[in-house]
Structure formats: C-alpha cells, structure tokens
Amino acid sequence: MVMSPVRAGTPLLEICVDDADGVAAVVAAGGDRIELCGALGLGGLTPSAALVAHAVASGVPVHAMVRPRDGDFRYDAADVALATDEIRRLAKMGVAGVVVGAMADDKRLDLDILARWRDAAAGIAIVLHRAIDLVADPVTAVEQAAALGYDHVLTSGGAATAQEGADVIARMVTAARGRLSIIAGSGVSADNVATLIARTGVDAVHASASVREDWGDSRVLAMGFAAGPRHRTSVDRIAAIRRGIGEG
C-alpha cells in the first residue's frame, strides 16, 4: 500500500486541475496534492503526457486520472487494455498515484478490472474515484477497495455533493478502519469544508476551487468547442479552503 504524504494532524487538500494554469495555481496557493485530469468539463479524462510531465515537474504530488472515455464506468476489453497501458506509462513518468474506477452491470464495482489496475500500479498509490458513488452500497464498496489494496477512495457519499452525502461518507470512513484514506469531494468550498470534515472524519478533501469565466466568443459553445463556461482554478479559493480546513 502506497500512501501519499499528509500534513500531520491536518486533513490534506487535493485540487483537481486540467491545465497548466491550474497546476500553477496549486503551487502558488500551497495545495497538498494535484489530481490531474484532462477535460474536467466531462468529469475528468486521462491527461496528456506533456501536461503530466509539467505537473510532475512542479514538485507537488500528482495523482493522474486514468479514464479512457467519458460516460459510465462499464468498460470493454479495449478500454481496459488502454487504461492499463496508461497506468504503466504514468508510473514511469513519476506520478505519485493514479485515479481509476470500473463498474459491473449490476451497480457493483468490477473487482476483476480494479484488481488488474492495482497490479499495474505497483509501486505508486491507487485511488478509487467517484464511480463508487454509482454503486448500490458504497460502504460495502469501501471494504472491497480495501481488500484489493487500494490506498484512497474519492467520494461524495453517493450524493450530488459531499455535504449532502456526509452521513454516508462518515460510514465509509468507519468501514475503512484506517486501511485506506477516504477523500470527500464534490461541492467542497471554504464555506463548508470545516463542517464537512467534522461530520465525516475524513483526512482529505478534494475540490476544484475554480471560478467560472465566459469564453468571450459565443461561437465557442455554438460550435461545440466547449460544453460550458471555462472553469479557472483560483489561487484565492484554494487559500480560502486551506484556511477553512485550519478552522475545523
């Protein structure tokens, strides 16, 4: 089991980003870890090799998303093979961990695929992402992830936001029994982070800490070049969440 370093006694702050500006914002604001993605507007896909190299060079620990396509998490053999290759390549590039998730047709984790990915990630941390929020019983899924040797679980407790799912997240923390880290994510902000930590007992939180910006040209959306407004990682919002954690 490979656990990422944390600040003693203080919940870790992970920021998800999908561009070089986001990496710079995390560095400037002192974020503890980067979850590096491509296309956060689609929930996060595998980032490009150049972006991975740039983020790793920042010196902030990087957990890279491994998600070969958008949509659900039921993968065919080609998807699984591609993701497995991505995991091995990312490990060689120096990431601290990878972020994955796979489901079966019966609203359960696909344990066979997840075990294969754990093996491929030998030597680095592996995170089960919010695919767990789509399973019928996320608390039982924590037990399964721990048995597979996963290091972290990112979750909103099966709800739209971590605040709404706080009671389930607390049960997931109890189920983890210290074998892995439960990371609370979705809708985490400076306004709710202290309360969320107190209610759940998590030792890490995950946020985008972003602000919305217009693209400045209506054709960007009309022509399908983006799915919505730009989300830019904010140094001020990261710092505010950090202060919120300290008040918890």
N, C-alpha and C positions, 0 to 999 in steps of 0.2 A: 504494500500500500504506500502510495506517494502523496503525502500531504503538503500543500503549499504553505509557506511561512505566514504567520499571522502576528500581529502586534499583541503581546502578552496582555490578556485580560480585556482586550478591546475588540469588538466584532470587526471583522475585515470588511473593507469596502471595495467591491468589484464594480467596474464600469464597463458596459458594453459599447463598443465603437465599431465603425465600419469604414473609417478613412484616416488619413494621416493627420488631419486636424484634430480628430478625436484622440488619437494617441498623444499628440502634443498637449491637449487639454488635461489628460490624466496625469502626465508627467508634471505639468505646471501646478496642478492642484494637489499632488501628492496622493493619488489613488493607490490602493494597495495591489490591485491586480486588474489586468485588462482581459475582458472576454472579447476576442477579436472575431469579427464576422464580416461577411460580405452581405450587402442588401438587407440591412436591418428593417427596411420597409416591408420585407417579406418574412419577417420573423428571424432573419439571420441565415445565411448560407456559408459555405466554405469560403474563406477569404483567399485572395490571390497570393501567389508566392512572394511577390515583391512587397505587398503590404505586410505579410508575416515577417519577412526579413527586417523591414523598417521597425515594426513593433518590438521584435526581439532585441534589436539594437538599442531601444530606448532604455533598457535596464529594468523596466517594470515587468514582473512575471506575467506571461501571456498564456491564457487558455484559448485555444483556437477552436472555433466551431467547425464541426465536420457534418455537413448536411448537404447532400448532393443535389437536392431539388427542393422547391417549396411544396406546400400542401401538407398531406398527412405524413405519418411516420411508418407506414407499411411499405417496406422496401422489397424489390425483386432482387434476383441474384446479381444483375448488373449493377444496381445501386449499391449493394453490399460490397461487392468487389471493389468498386471505385472508392467508396468510403474507407475501406480497409487500406487501400494503397495510400490514400490521403493521410491517414493516421501515421503510417510509417514514414512518409515524407516529412510531415510536420515535426515528428520527433527528431529527425535528423537535422531539421532547421533550428532546433533549440527551444521550442516552446516548452513551457512548464507542464502543460496538460492539454487535453483535447476534450471537447464537449460533444456528446452524442446522445442518440435516443432512437429506439425502434420499438414498434408495437406489432402485436399479432392481430388477427381479425376479431378476436373476442374481447377487445378492450383490456387486454393484458399486455405486459411487456413481452417482447420477443427475446426470451432469455438466451436462446441459441446465438442470435446475432450479437447481442450485448456481450456474451462471453467471448465471441470471436474478436470483437473490438477491444475488449480488455487485454486479450493476449497480444494483439497488435500494438497496444500502447504500453507494453512492458517498459518500465524504467521512467515513465512520466505519469502524472496524475490523469485520472479519467473522471469526467463529470457526466452524470445522467441529467439531461436537460428537461425542459418542461413538457416533453412527451409524457412524463409521469402525471401531469395534470389532466390527461385524457383517459387514464385508466380508471377502471371501476372502483378500485380500492388503493389509493396512493399510499396508505400506511403499510399495507402488506407489501407494496412495491418497494418500499424502503428496505424491508427485510430482505427482499430478493436482490436488490442492488448491493447491499452489504455482503451477502453471501457470495456474490460474484467478484467481490474485491474492488468495488467502485469506491472512490475517495470522496466524492461530493454529489449532492443532489440539489439541483436548482428547481424551485417550485413556488407556485402561488397557492398551494393547498387545494388545487383543483378549482379555484375560483378565478374570476376575471382579474382580480388584483390580490396581492399578498395580504392586504389589510382585510379584505372580505374573507379570505381563507385562513386567517390567523389561527383559529382554533384547530383546524386540521394540520397546519404546519407544526403547531405545538405537539400534536400527537405523533407527527413524523419525527420530530426531534427526540421524543421519548423512545420511539421504536428504534432509532439509530443507535442508542446506547453508547454513543461516543465512537462507534466503529467507522463512521463517516461523518462528514460535515453537511448540515442542511443549510442551504443558501436561500434566503427569502427574496423573491424577485417579482416584479410587475407592479407598477404604480408606486414604487418606493420614492419618497421625497423627504426633504428636510422637515416638512411638517408632520410626517407620520413615522419616521424611522425609529425614534426613541420608543414610542408606544409599541411599535411592531416588535422590536427586539424584546421589550419587557413581556409582551403577551406570548411570544413564541419560544424564547430561549435560544434562538439561532445565534451562531457565532460568525455569520457572514451575511451581508446583504448585497443585492445586485440592482443596479439602476442604470438608466441611460443618461440621466442628468442633462437632458437636452432641451433646447428651445426650438420652436418652430419658426421657419423663415420661408417667405414666399420666394419662388424661383426667379421672379422678376420678368417672366415671359409666359403668358398663358398657354402658348403653344407647347411648352414642355409637358404639361399634363394632357393637353388635347391630342398630342401625337403619341402618347403612351411612353414617353421617356422617363416618367416617374409615376408612382401610384398615389402621391400626395405631396404635401409641402416638405421642404427639406428639414431634417432634424439635425441641428448642430450641437455637438457636445459643449456644455458650458462649464468653464472653469469655476465660475461663481456658484453654480448649482452643485458641483462636486464638493466644493469647500463648505457649502451650507449643509449638505448631507453629513459631511465629516463632523461638523460642529454638532449636528443633531445626534449623531452616534455618541459623541462625548458627553452629551447631556443625559443619555439613557442610564 
